[in-house]
């Protein structure tokens, strides 16, 4: 489609920087092993993080369609808990 942009996992961090907060959490919580599903999950969580009122429930819903056979999803859920806990607190009246 004309006039559209495509973002990839390589586009998540500006040149010269190491990792963004989601990538750091993935490393911290051992949320990746083979790496096959990781780019898609990173992109989904980034899209959720960029929403006007991001929350854990929406973030967990956004990764439900990703199939990961290596991690058992525990690490991925810990990433969501860490990254979106602050957003949940900010969005609670």
C-alpha positions in Angstrom: 0.0 0.0 0.0 1.2 3.4 -0.9 1.8 6.0 1.8 2.2 3.4 4.7 5.3 2.6 6.7 6.4 -0.7 8.0 8.2 -0.9 11.3 10.4 -3.9 12.3 12.1 -4.9 15.5 15.3 -3.3 14.3 13.4 0.0 14.3 12.6 -0.1 18.1 15.8 1.4 19.2 17.4 4.5 17.7 21.0 4.0 16.3 23.6 4.1 19.0 21.3 2.9 21.8 21.4 -0.6 23.2 17.9 -1.8 24.1 14.5 -0.2 24.9 12.6 -0.9 28.2 10.6 -3.8 26.7 13.8 -5.5 25.3 15.6 -5.0 28.7 12.6 -6.6 30.5 12.7 -9.5 28.0 16.4 -10.1 28.9 15.8 -9.7 32.6 12.9 -12.1 32.7 14.3 -14.7 30.3 11.3 -14.2 28.0 13.0 -15.5 24.9 14.9 -18.6 23.9 15.0 -19.5 20.3 13.9 -15.9 19.2 11.5 -17.0 16.6 8.4 -15.4 18.2 10.3 -12.5 19.9 10.1 -9.9 17.1 6.3 -10.2 16.8 5.8 -10.1 20.6 8.1 -7.0 20.9 6.2 -5.2 18.1 2.8 -6.1 19.7 3.9 -4.9 23.1 5.4 -1.7 21.6 2.1 -0.9 19.9 0.3 -1.4 23.2 2.8 0.7 25.1 2.2 3.6 22.5 -1.6 3.6 23.0 -3.1 6.6 24.9 -4.0 4.5 28.0 -1.9 1.3 27.9 -2.8 -1.4 30.4 -1.8 -5.0 31.3 -5.1 -6.6 30.2 -4.8 -5.1 26.7 -1.1 -6.0 26.5 -1.7 -9.6 27.5 -4.5 -9.7 25.0 -2.2 -8.4 22.3 0.2 -11.3 22.7 -2.4 -14.1 22.9 -2.1 -14.7 19.2 1.6 -15.3 19.3 2.7 -18.9 19.6 5.8 -19.5 21.7 6.8 -23.1 22.3 10.1 -22.4 24.2 9.3 -20.1 27.1 6.0 -21.4 28.4 4.9 -17.7 28.4 5.9 -17.2 32.1 8.7 -14.8 31.2 6.6 -13.0 28.7 3.8 -12.5 31.3 6.4 -11.1 33.8 7.5 -8.6 31.1 4.0 -7.4 30.7 3.5 -7.2 34.5 6.7 -5.1 34.8 6.2 -2.8 31.8 2.5 -2.2 32.2 2.2 -2.1 36.0 3.1 1.6 36.1 0.7 2.4 33.3 -2.1 0.7 35.2 -1.4 2.8 38.2 -1.4 6.0 36.2 -4.7 5.1 34.6 -6.5 4.2 37.8 -8.7 7.0 39.1 
